[in-house]
Amino acid sequence: MIDYEILRGEAAHHPYPLLFATISGAHLYGFPSPDSDFDLRGAHILPLESVVGLLDREETVEVEGMRGELELDLVTHDIAKFFAMMLKRNGYVLEQLFSPLVVETNSWHSELKEIAGRCLTRYHSHHYLGFAATQRELFLKGNPPRVKPLLYVYRVLLTGIYLMRTGVVEANLITLNEEFRLPFIGDLVARKLQGPELSTLDNPEVEFHKSEYEMLVAQLAQASQQSMLPEVPTGKAALNDLLVRIRLGR
């Protein structure tokens, strides 16, 4: 259960106004454990005098700690940095932006999501291929291998394939699997949620998931080649216009 009151209270104490704040991490991906921390992500708005001056500016704000029984990890970037990241092959910031678990929002957030559709390219597949490879290495290094990094592998690959096919950013593994229908996902999620004693895999399972990984990597590569998404983002001018209007308070 998400305690939005506590999270909104944390957002209200942010040192700068927030363009948006959403929940990312395991809660967004669809497999949070009872003790999972809350990954709060977003974009903040530095004051104009900070941006045009010579003094150091807080382009990134990070806060960690306990709020009652809730463990919180908050990271926000100034809007100029966040917008610049949107123009790169960075699926992570787009997942934060489109997260349906919204803590703080406004009309600028809505406008930014509309512009973000023009920042998607077929080459975002490289982000998901690279992220999946990293998670796969973490999975294989486990002794014994654990379910959690394996779920991240599948979440990342399915998000990438779905994005290439539809142009939609979807980060929830349970929702994605309604489309892909991988029969073992439900069992993996259940094992992860039931605790450490059931959240490891034996060798036959590891070999099976190696094969599934290779199949999905091939699907992602093919989906990228066949995608109707453009090769370069087309939203830079719109992002620049929004950035200037926000800075000037228009």
Buried (B, 14 or more C-beta within 10 A) or exposed (E): EEEEEBBEEBBEEBEBEBBBBBBBBBBBBBBBBEEBBBBBBBBBBBEEEBBEEEEEBBBEBEBEEEBEEBBBBBBBBBBBBBBBBBBBBBBBBBBBBBBEBBBBBEEBBEBBBEBBBBBBBBBBBBBBBEBBEBBBEBBBEBEEBBBBBBBBBBBBBBBBBBBBBBBEBBBBBEBBBEEBEBEBBEEBBEBBBEEEEEBBBEEEBBEEBEEBBEEBBEBBBEBBEEBEBBEEBEBBEBBEEBBEEBBEEE
